[in-house]
Amino acid sequence: MNFYLTNMYYLIMINKFTIMNDKISTSEIFDFCQKAEYSADGIVSKRIIQKPTGNITLFAFDKGQELSEHTAPFDALVQVLEGSSQIIINKQVFELKQGQSIIMPANNPHAVKATEKFKMLLTMIKE
């Protein structure tokens, strides 16, 4: 069943979306990839830091899942932590794999497609 998840920056149509609220302690060593598990046919989202000046969010996508095309009012940095994906910016497809990053410019349409299971860290700094 599709539904819309709405927050102040995105309108995204997805099949299954899970938001995890457990906190990561400060002054603790951790591995991002161990902080979000995959969900069958879904996307898991975990806010790592949420401040008025910006957000850092960890995502785990099952193969075939996607965030539909949308815009955001701020630049956003995507860092692929595990697996590979397609990042589409202004209809241009970029193939990213583990260890690669891309900046999605503010106010430009972009989308994310999981070509296989993958995890990414999204950093958005607000102006």
PyMOL commands that set and color helices and strands:
alter all, ss='L'
color gray80, all
select helices_A, chain A and resi 32-34
alter helices_A, ss='H'
color red, helices_A
select strands_A, chain A and resi 3-6+11-14+17-20+43-51+54-61+66-70+76-82+84-89+92-97+101-104+110-113+118-125
alter strands_A, ss='S'
color yellow, strands_A
deselect
rebuild
show_as cartoon
